[in-house]
Amino acid sequence: MPNRDHLELQADAKELIAENGATMQLYKETTTGPSYDPVSTAVTQGVVAVRSKFSAFEVGDGSRIKSTDIKLLLDSDHDPRGYSKVIDGSNEYQIIDVVIVQPGDVVMLYKIQARL
């Protein structure tokens, strides 16, 4: 059974992201049909995410996180794993990494590392 405090924190994260976030789209392409005649289809999912920056400590030497990368916070209702891009207005960001914030059994939120 999930911890009550974790459920409350999850609800708080959802509320804060909804209040302070911006509407974006998660994007991926799926391929169906036979290998000799595949059909690619774009799949999008509307989400609300909070834009943030990585700290100098997180960027470190720039080998894993670039100084131009952005951090997006996404509530636990929308799992971004399996998506390749985030579309934010006219900007398309590649999803580089997804970190799941999950103490115990409850997913609080997702942190996305995204790059232009």
C-alpha positions in Angstrom: 0.0 0.0 0.0 1.4 3.4 -1.0 2.7 5.7 1.7 0.1 8.5 2.5 2.8 11.2 2.6 4.0 10.1 -0.8 0.5 10.3 -2.2 0.1 13.8 -0.8 3.5 14.9 -2.3 2.4 13.5 -5.6 -0.8 15.5 -5.5 1.2 18.6 -4.6 3.5 18.1 -7.5 0.6 17.7 -9.9 -1.0 20.9 -8.6 2.2 23.0 -8.8 3.1 21.8 -12.3 -0.5 22.5 -13.5 -0.4 26.0 -12.0 3.1 26.9 -13.1 3.7 24.9 -16.3 3.3 25.5 -20.0 1.4 23.3 -22.5 3.7 21.1 -24.6 3.6 18.0 -26.7 5.4 14.7 -26.2 6.2 13.2 -29.7 7.2 9.9 -31.1 6.9 8.0 -34.3 5.6 4.5 -34.5 6.1 2.1 -37.5 3.5 -0.4 -38.5 3.0 -2.6 -41.5 5.3 -5.1 -43.2 9.1 -4.4 -43.3 8.9 -4.0 -47.1 6.3 -1.3 -46.9 6.4 0.3 -43.4 4.1 3.1 -42.4 5.3 5.7 -39.9 2.8 7.5 -37.8 3.4 10.5 -35.5 2.0 10.1 -32.0 1.7 13.2 -29.8 0.4 13.6 -26.2 -0.4 17.0 -24.7 1.2 17.7 -21.4 1.9 20.5 -19.0 5.5 20.8 -17.9 7.6 23.3 -15.9 10.7 24.6 -17.6 13.9 24.8 -15.6 17.6 25.0 -16.0 20.3 22.7 -14.8 22.6 24.0 -12.2 26.3 24.5 -12.8 26.9 21.5 -10.4 24.6 19.3 -12.6 26.3 20.4 -15.8 29.7 19.7 -14.4 32.2 19.3 -17.2 29.5 19.4 -19.9 30.1 15.8 -21.0 26.6 14.5 -20.1 24.5 17.6 -19.6 25.2 20.6 -21.9 24.8 24.1 -20.6 22.1 24.7 -23.2 20.0 21.7 -22.1 16.8 22.4 -20.3 15.1 20.5 -17.5 11.4 19.8 -17.7 9.3 18.7 -14.8 6.3 16.6 -15.7 3.6 15.2 -13.4 3.2 11.5 -12.8 0.2 11.2 -15.1 2.3 11.4 -18.2 5.2 9.0 -18.6 7.6 10.4 -21.1 9.6 7.3 -21.5 9.3 6.0 -25.1 8.9 9.5 -26.5 11.7 11.0 -28.5 10.9 14.7 -28.5 9.2 17.5 -26.6 7.6 20.2 -28.7 7.4 23.5 -26.9 5.8 26.1 -29.2 8.1 26.3 -32.2 11.0 24.5 -30.4 11.6 20.8 -30.8 13.8 19.3 -28.1 15.3 15.8 -28.2 14.7 13.9 -25.0 18.1 12.9 -23.8 17.3 11.4 -20.4 14.3 10.8 -18.1 14.7 10.6 -14.4 11.8 9.2 -12.4 11.4 10.7 -8.9 9.9 7.8 -7.0 10.4 7.3 -3.4 8.8 3.9 -2.6 5.8 2.9 -4.7 4.6 6.3 -5.8 5.9 8.2 -8.8 6.1 11.8 -7.8 7.1 13.3 -11.2 9.5 12.9 -14.1 12.5 15.1 -14.8 13.3 15.3 -18.5 16.7 16.4 -19.9 16.0 18.0 -23.3 18.2 19.4 -26.0 17.6 21.6 -29.0 
